């Protein structure tokens, strides 16, 4: 068994123990679950909603809904998978209620958090290189914000959460082939945006 699978199993075991404590009336255990997953939920919701403040509101509502529904959680899926579905459904309802999505320019790059797309700083980076790095990073997140929802979600789960294709298929309730296709198209769209910028620097 790989180290990743062992870590996932250990995480799932801790989650189930915490869920059981919550179902037995231990409210502090739910606070621990919130601490474990609030950043991951925010990382998924921020590009989805294209606005940090909206993402924080929806994340809070997600955990409220999750707490109210936790009595019905049977452990048939991983806790995060269950929580993720609540988050996405809550976000979709939020967008439907607003009837218009926030502009992609509202994304605060400093708030999105570290992801596989981040251009890592080097000590020897010049001011010009730092500016270029920031431009590329902004272009990446702008391109992500413009992806279709299903492509952006699949890409975020793969690149930020590090989920396997199989787990993404379970989480998003679609065939694994569809997951691979969505991630391929999402990566291709982002590469078409940033490759010219990277080539200009070389």
N, C-alpha and C positions, 0 to 999 in steps of 0.2 A: 504494500500500500504506500502511495506517495506521501511526502510530507504535507502536500496541499490537502489531500483527502483526509489525512489524520487531523489536520487543523480544522477542517470543515466539520468532521465528526465531533471533535471536542467542543467546537463552538455550538453545534446543534444540541449537544448534551447539556451544556450550560444554559442555553436558551430554554430548553424543556424544563429544567429544574426551576428556573426563574418563573416561567409561565405557571408551573404547578403551584409555586408559592403565591403568586398573584391570585390564582383561582381559589386559593385557600384563605384569601383575605389580607395578604401581605402587600400593602400598597407600596412600601419601600422597594420591593422587588421589581415593580413596574418602573420605578425611577431608574433602576439599574439598566433595564432594557432600553429605556429612552437614551441614557448615556451611551450605551453600546452602539445604537443605530441612528442617532439624530444626525450626525455628520454624513453618513452614507445616504440617508434619505434626502438631506439637503443637496448633496452632490447630484442626485438624480433629478430632483425637482427644479433646481436653478436653471439649467438649460431648457428644461421642458417648459417652464413658465416664463423664461427669459427675463426674470426680475427677482433679485435676491429677497426683497421685502415680501413679495407674493409667495415665494418659496417658503419663507419662514412661517407665514400665516398658514399655508397649506400643510406644512410639516406639523405644526402644532395641532391643527384639526385632525391630521392623520393619527397622531398618538391618542387624541381624545376618542376618536372613533375606534381605534384598536383596543383601548382600555375597556370601552363599553361592550365590545364584541368578544373580548378574550375568553369569556366563559364558554363560548362556542368553539374555541380553538381545540382541535382534537389531535394535532400533531401529524396530520396526514401529509403535510408538506413542511419544509423548513420554516421557522418563525419569520425569517427575513423575507422569504418568498411571499408568505401571507401578508406581512406588513407592506411589502412593495406594492402588492396589488391594491391594497387599501389606499396607499399614497397616490398611485396613478389614477385610480377611480376618483379620488377626492380632487386631484388636480384637474381632471377632465370636467368634473362638475363645476369647479371654480371658474374655469375658462368659459364654460357654457353660460354660466350666470353673468359673467362680464361681457360676453358676446363679442369681445375683441381682445386680441392678445397684445401684451405690452410690446413695444418696439424692441428689436434685438439690441439696439444701442444702449438700452438700460442695463445690460449685463455689466456687473462690476468684476473685472478680471481678478482683482485682489481677493474677492470673496468666494470665487468659484472653488478654490482649493486645488491642491496638487493632484494632477492626473498624469496618465501616461503620455499626454500630449505636451506637458510642460517642457519648455526648452531650458535645460539646466544651466545655471550660472557657472562660469569658471572664474577663478580668481584673476586671470589675466585678461578678462573681457574688457575691451575699451569702451568708452562712453558711446561710441557709434555702434558697437556690437550690442550693447545693452539696449539701445533704442531699437535696433533691428529686431532683437529678441522679443521685445514688448510688442512690436508691430506684428510679428509672426504669431505670437500668442493670441493677440486680439483677433487676428484673421481666423485662427483656428476656432475660437469660440463663436465668432460671428457665423462661420460656416456651419458649425454644429447647430446653432440656433435656427438656421434656415433649413435644416434637414427635415424631412417628414417625421412625424412623431415616432412612428414605429422604428425607423432607422436610428434616430437619435437615442431612443431608449435602449435598443439592443447594443449600440456602441458604448453607451455609458456603463451598462452592466458588465460589458466585456473589459473595457479599458480602465474604468475607475474601480468597480467592485471586484474585478478579476474573476468573474464567474465563468465557468466552462460553458461551451455551446449547449451541452445537455441541460445544465441548470437554467440557462437563459430560456431554452425552449419550454421548460416546465413553468418558469416564472411568468413568461408572456403567453403561455398556452397556445403555442404555434409549433409547427414541425421544425425539426432541427435544420433541415435544408433551407427553410425560410429564414431562420435566424442567420445562417451563414451568408445567405444572399443579401440580407439587410445590412449586415456588418460590412460586407465587401463593398456594397454601393456607397455606404456612408464613408468608409475610408477613402474610396476613390474620389468622392466629391471633395473631401477635405484636402487630399493630396493635390488635386487639380488647382486648388486655391493657393496652397503654400509652396508647392514646388517651384513656381517661377520666382517667388520671393527668396527661397533658399539658393536657387541658382544665381540670382543677381548678386548674392553676397560672395560667391566663390569666384 
